[in-house]
Amino acid sequence: MTAPSLDFVHQFVPAAPPGAAHGGLTLLLLHGTGGDEHDLLPVGRAVAPGAALLSPRGRVLEGSAPRFFRRLAEGVFDVPDLVARTHELAGFVAAAATGYGFDPARVVALGFSNGANIAASTLLLHPGLLAGAVLLRAMVPFEPDAPVRLPGTPVYLGAGRFDPIIPAANSARLAALLDDSGARTTLEWQPTGHQLAPTELDRVRQWLAASALA
């Protein structure tokens, strides 16, 4: 389902009927570099079968590859662009909640790589917009100028032990930054690189259920 009045190319899958598993939850699916609005729909269905799925396409092109914000080099972000694009994404989520009628207080981001980075930025710049987040292969988006308060917000960080793109110290710093904000942060290391591990979606599904988000 699409809504042309909303300013991101996107897909929306309505939630299962009330009372079903994950009913009332909306997953904001944020793809990695080169992905699109279809990439993470199977992931959303796998980890939260009854949830609504809102999956936008990044509006920045790196060559022909969609992204959610610009970077200057691998691992080096264009922070002013990241900040501006984060505000755009937050506005899109609010407009989509009105347009599609889902509960804006029950939105959980699930992002991979570039999508996880803008999800982390959204947590820091728009506290309270997201009820929680699953950040798969995320980096510290930027260091906030002022303390951020995310009291009790559940956040799952999935990091690759052998990730050639994200140093282990960066993953640990992101976890510490979220912990310092008051978030309930779970950092789990997978025996893999930047790709997802075979059992990782099972862990995300279990975490969603255990975090009272489902």
N, C-alpha and C positions, 0 to 999 in steps of 0.2 A: 504494500500500500504506500502511496506517495502523496504529498501535499505540495503542489507547485508554489503556494504562497510562502513556504518556508525557504530560507535562503541557502541551505545546503542541499545538494543532491543527496538523497538518503532513502533508506528503506525503513518502514515501520511495520512490525508484526504485532497485532493486538495480543493482550494477555488472555490466558485461559479463563473460563468462567470463575467468578468468586468462589472461594473455598477449595479450588484446586491447588496442588502443590505449586508454590511460587506465585500464586495469583496475587495481583496487586503490585508486584515488583516490576520495575522497568529497568532493563539493562541497557546502558549507553555503550554501544560497541564502537571502539576506536581502533582502526586498522593500523598496520605498520606501513613503512615506506613502500610505495608501489602497489598497495592494496586498494580496495574500494569498498563500497557500502555492502557488498555481498560477502566479503571474505570471512567475517566473524559470525555470520548468522548461524552456521552449524555449531560453532563453539557456544554461542548463547543458548541454543536449544539443548546442547549437551549438559551444560552446567546448571541451567534453571529452566526445565522444560515448559513450565506454565507461565513464565514471565513474559511481559511485553518486551519487544526488542526495538530499539531505536539506533539505527546504524547510519551515520553520516559519512560522506566522502570528504577527505581533506581537500581544501580549496587552494593549496599551494602546489605548484608543479616543480619538480626537480628533474629537468629533462622532460620525460613523459610520465614520471612517477608521481602520483598524488601523495602529498604529505599534509600534515596539519599546521606546520609552520616551517619557516626557512632555517637552514643551518649554514654556517660558514665553512665547515669541514666536518668530517665524521667525528661526532662527539663534541662539536663546538657549535653551540646554538646561537642564533640571532635573537637575543633576548628581547629587544623591543618588539620584534615581530611576534615572538612567542606570546608576549603579554597581550598584544593587540588581538591575536588570533584566539587566545584563551577567552577574552571578553566576548568575542563573536560567538564562540561555541556556547558559552553560558547563556547568551541571549537566545540562541537557537533552542537550547534545551527548555528554557522557560516558555518560548513560543510554541514548541511542540507539545508541552504539557497542556497548554490551553487548547491548541488545535485538535489534539487527539484525545484529550480528556483523561490522561493518566495522572496519578498522584505525584506532584512535584517533590513531595517529601519522601518518596520511595524510589528514587533513582540511584542506581549503583553503576559506576563506570567500570567497564572491563576493557582495558587497552593493552595492546602489544607493541613494544618498541616505541616508535614515534607516537603512536596512539597512547601508550602508557605514559609517555613524557608529558603530553598535553593534559592527560587526566591528573597527573601529579601537580601540574601547574594550576589546574582548576581547583584542586583541594586548597592550594596555598592562596590563590587570589580570590576565590569565592567560597570561603568557609560556609558550610551549611547548605550549599547547593546540592551536594552529593550526600546520600545517606551512607555511602561506603565506596570502596574502590578495590578493584583487582588490577594490580600493576605488574604486568609480565614483561620482564627485561626493561625496566625503567631506569633512568638516570636522574640525578638531581637536576631539576629544570633550571633553577637559579637559587641563590641564597636570599631569602627575604630580608628586606631592610628593617622590618619590625616583627615582633613576635606574632605568630599565627595561632589562633585557638581552634582546635578541632576536638573538643572534649568528647571522648568516647567513640569517635568515628572509627569504625572498623576498616582496616586497610590490609590487604594481602599483597606482599611483595614476593614474586617468583623470580629468583635470580639463577643464572647458570654458572656453575662452579668454574667452567672453562670458557666462559664467554670472551671472545677475542675483542669485542667492542666495548664492553662495560667492565672496568676494573672492579674487583671485589670491594675495594675501599669506597668506591662511589656508591655501590648498592648499600653498604653499611652506613654511609653518611646519610643517604635518603631515609633509611629506617630510623636513624637517630633524630633526624630533623622532624619526622612525623611523630616519633615518640615525644619529643620535646613540646610539640604542639598539643599533646594530650590525646592523640589518636591511639586506638588499640591496634598496634601494628604487629603483624606476623610476617617475619622474613624467613622464607624457606629456600634452601639451596638445592638445586637439581644437578645431577651428574651429567651435565650437557653444556653446550655452548649457548649461542644466541637463539637457537631453535627451542621449541617446547619439548619437554621430556614426554615419553609415552604415557606415563601415569599422572601427568600434571593436571589435566582437566578433572580427574577424579578427586585430586586434592582440593581444587577450587570448589567443586561441588560440595564436598564435605565441609569446607570452610564457610561457604555461604550458609549452609544449614546450621552450623554451630555458632554463627555470629548473629543469629536472630534476624537475618536479612531475608530469609526465605519465608 
